Amino acid sequence: MDPEKYCRVHLAERIDFTDDLAVFRFRPDEALPFTPGQYATLGLDVEGRERPLLRPYSVASAPHEDVLDFFVERLEDGSLTPRLWDLEPGDTGWVRRRIVGLFTLDRESGRPRHLMGATVTGVAPFVSIARAHQHALSNGDHSGEPPRMLVVHGASHPRELGFYHEELATLEREGWLRYVPTISRPWEHPDWDGETGRVGDVLRKHADAEDFTARNAVAYACGHPGMIENAHAILERAGFDEEHLHEEKYFRA
Ligand SMILES: Cc1cc2nc3c(=O)[nH]c(=O)nc-3n(C[C@H](O)[C@H](O)[C@H](O)COP(=O)(O)OP(=O)(O)OC[C@H]3O[C@@H](n4cnc5c(N)ncnc54)[C@H](O)[C@@H]3O)c2cc1C
């Protein structure tokens, strides 16, 4: 592995939410700078392969943290994710030094509101953005107009929202972020009193209710390509143009 390009990372902790959803918390040998919302290329050494097996993952932690968190879904027939699930704390991998991507908070538009939709692990970039913003606020950095965020986070079951459900609900009390979880199998969770149904529909409902419009907001969608296409169509009908619709598709449908 070219040490100029890749940094050694050590698994510090792993938090399993379900059999196939977990946060992998890696500690890099050196600090790796990035902008909240970007993705890292994570690699694992695989026996018989000359080069590590690499896949992109949105960073869920914020730049001020000394770890890199990845919220990952295991694919039964996947190449990298079953190997990730074999890792235990102390095991190592690689992360490309250049953490990249354009799926970051759009400040250039000058719009103060940010409408964000995610399926399950697609919440990662929004968590990074929210954590970084909260960190800046707690350090007294109030430069510029403070962004307002509305995050709709969809899953089939509540446990798939992970600890981000509690984390973002707690941040909501600060007033600059609204967190709306939605589940698609509510009949299996009679105690669930939150939203139900598809991310795109819930996004539209809460955008209308909270005045996130095509004039004052930028929209973002991250995760499953089906949700992104559905949300795109709904937001287009609400007047959002391509310039103010940002997308991060995790795979091709
Ligand atoms: C910019 C970017 C950021 C990403 N961030 C994340 C992240 O934060 N968390 C995360 O879990 N994944 C993320 N992904 C997806 C990730 O890179 C891998 O594709 C995924 O983990 C599967 O890897 P694998 O090697 O196990 O499966 P592969 O062997 O690469 O994939 C097997 C097949 O499954 C498809 N596939 C990939 N992901 C899914 C899925 N979720 N559901 C159904 N089919 C799928 C692939 O297109 C391929 O056809 C991201 C992808 C991109 C492009």
The ligand as an SDF file (V2000), in Angstrom:
LIG
                    3D

 53 58  0  0  0  0  0  0  0  0999 V2000
  -19.9530    8.3560   -2.2530 C   0  0  0  0  0  0  0  0  0  0  0  0
  -20.4090    7.0690   -1.6070 C   0  0  0  0  0  0  0  0  0  0  0  0
  -20.5590    7.0010   -0.2250 C   0  0  0  0  0  0  0  0  0  0  0  0
  -21.0000    5.8240    0.3670 C   0  0  0  0  0  0  0  0  0  0  0  0
  -21.2050    5.8050    1.7210 N   0  0  0  0  0  0  0  0  0  0  0  0
  -21.7140    4.6970    2.3040 C   0  0  0  0  0  0  0  0  0  0  0  0
  -21.9950    4.6900    3.7100 C   0  0  0  0  0  0  0  0  0  0  0  0
  -21.7800    5.6840    4.4300 O   0  0  0  0  0  0  0  0  0  0  0  0
  -22.5030    3.5320    4.2400 N   0  0  0  0  0  0  0  0  0  0  0  0
  -22.7360    2.4110    3.4690 C   0  0  0  0  0  0  0  0  0  0  0  0
  -23.1810    1.3690    4.0160 O   0  0  0  0  0  0  0  0  0  0  0  0
  -22.4660    2.4090    2.1370 N   0  0  0  0  0  0  0  0  0  0  0  0
  -21.9620    3.5070    1.5540 C   0  0  0  0  0  0  0  0  0  0  0  0
  -21.6630    3.4920    0.2140 N   0  0  0  0  0  0  0  0  0  0  0  0
  -21.7520    2.2020   -0.5120 C   0  0  0  0  0  0  0  0  0  0  0  0
  -20.4060    1.4550   -0.3520 C   0  0  0  0  0  0  0  0  0  0  0  0
  -19.3760    2.1250   -1.0320 O   0  0  0  0  0  0  0  0  0  0  0  0
  -20.4350    0.0170   -0.9050 C   0  0  0  0  0  0  0  0  0  0  0  0
  -20.9600    0.0270   -2.2060 O   0  0  0  0  0  0  0  0  0  0  0  0
  -21.2760   -0.9130   -0.0570 C   0  0  0  0  0  0  0  0  0  0  0  0
  -20.8190   -0.9150    1.2960 O   0  0  0  0  0  0  0  0  0  0  0  0
  -21.2230   -2.3540   -0.5900 C   0  0  0  0  0  0  0  0  0  0  0  0
  -19.8830   -2.7680   -0.6120 O   0  0  0  0  0  0  0  0  0  0  0  0
  -19.5270   -4.3120   -0.7640 P   0  0  0  0  0  0  0  0  0  0  0  0
  -18.1110   -4.4020   -1.2210 O   0  0  0  0  0  0  0  0  0  0  0  0
  -19.9060   -5.0820    0.4560 O   0  0  0  0  0  0  0  0  0  0  0  0
  -20.4980   -4.7870   -1.9120 O   0  0  0  0  0  0  0  0  0  0  0  0
  -20.1560   -4.8290   -3.4850 P   0  0  0  0  0  0  0  0  0  0  0  0
  -19.5280   -6.1530   -3.7550 O   0  0  0  0  0  0  0  0  0  0  0  0
  -19.4200   -3.6140   -3.8840 O   0  0  0  0  0  0  0  0  0  0  0  0
  -21.6240   -4.6630   -4.0450 O   0  0  0  0  0  0  0  0  0  0  0  0
  -22.4670   -5.6890   -4.4250 C   0  0  0  0  0  0  0  0  0  0  0  0
  -23.6510   -5.0830   -5.1990 C   0  0  0  0  0  0  0  0  0  0  0  0
  -24.5740   -4.4420   -4.2990 O   0  0  0  0  0  0  0  0  0  0  0  0
  -24.8580   -3.0780   -4.7170 C   0  0  0  0  0  0  0  0  0  0  0  0
  -25.0410   -2.2890   -3.4880 N   0  0  0  0  0  0  0  0  0  0  0  0
  -24.1510   -1.4940   -2.8610 C   0  0  0  0  0  0  0  0  0  0  0  0
  -24.6870   -0.9490   -1.7440 N   0  0  0  0  0  0  0  0  0  0  0  0
  -25.9480   -1.4360   -1.6740 C   0  0  0  0  0  0  0  0  0  0  0  0
  -27.0190   -1.2660   -0.7400 C   0  0  0  0  0  0  0  0  0  0  0  0
  -26.9060   -0.4790    0.3400 N   0  0  0  0  0  0  0  0  0  0  0  0
  -28.1900   -1.9310   -0.9640 N   0  0  0  0  0  0  0  0  0  0  0  0
  -28.3480   -2.7270   -2.0440 C   0  0  0  0  0  0  0  0  0  0  0  0
  -27.3700   -2.9240   -2.9590 N   0  0  0  0  0  0  0  0  0  0  0  0
  -26.1910   -2.2950   -2.7750 C   0  0  0  0  0  0  0  0  0  0  0  0
  -23.6490   -2.6890   -5.5300 C   0  0  0  0  0  0  0  0  0  0  0  0
  -23.9940   -1.6820   -6.4620 O   0  0  0  0  0  0  0  0  0  0  0  0
  -23.2620   -4.0090   -6.2190 C   0  0  0  0  0  0  0  0  0  0  0  0
  -24.0460   -4.2130   -7.3680 O   0  0  0  0  0  0  0  0  0  0  0  0
  -21.2500    4.6700   -0.4210 C   0  0  0  0  0  0  0  0  0  0  0  0
  -21.0790    4.7310   -1.8140 C   0  0  0  0  0  0  0  0  0  0  0  0
  -20.6880    5.9130   -2.3930 C   0  0  0  0  0  0  0  0  0  0  0  0
  -20.5400    5.9550   -3.9090 C   0  0  0  0  0  0  0  0  0  0  0  0
  1  2  1  0
  2  3  1  0
  2 52  2  0
  3  4  2  0
  4  5  1  0
  4 50  1  0
  5  6  2  0
  6  7  1  0
  6 13  1  0
  7  8  2  0
  7  9  1  0
  9 10  1  0
 10 11  2  0
 10 12  1  0
 12 13  2  0
 13 14  1  0
 14 15  1  0
 14 50  1  0
 15 16  1  0
 16 17  1  0
 16 18  1  0
 18 19  1  0
 18 20  1  0
 20 21  1  0
 20 22  1  0
 22 23  1  0
 23 24  1  0
 24 25  2  0
 24 26  1  0
 24 27  1  0
 27 28  1  0
 28 29  2  0
 28 30  1  0
 28 31  1  0
 31 32  1  0
 32 33  1  0
 33 34  1  0
 33 48  1  0
 34 35  1  0
 35 36  1  0
 35 46  1  0
 36 37  1  0
 36 45  1  0
 37 38  2  0
 38 39  1  0
 39 40  1  0
 39 45  2  0
 40 41  1  0
 40 42  2  0
 42 43  1  0
 43 44  2  0
 44 45  1  0
 46 47  1  0
 46 48  1  0
 48 49  1  0
 50 51  2  0
 51 52  1  0
 52 53  1  0
M  END
$$$$
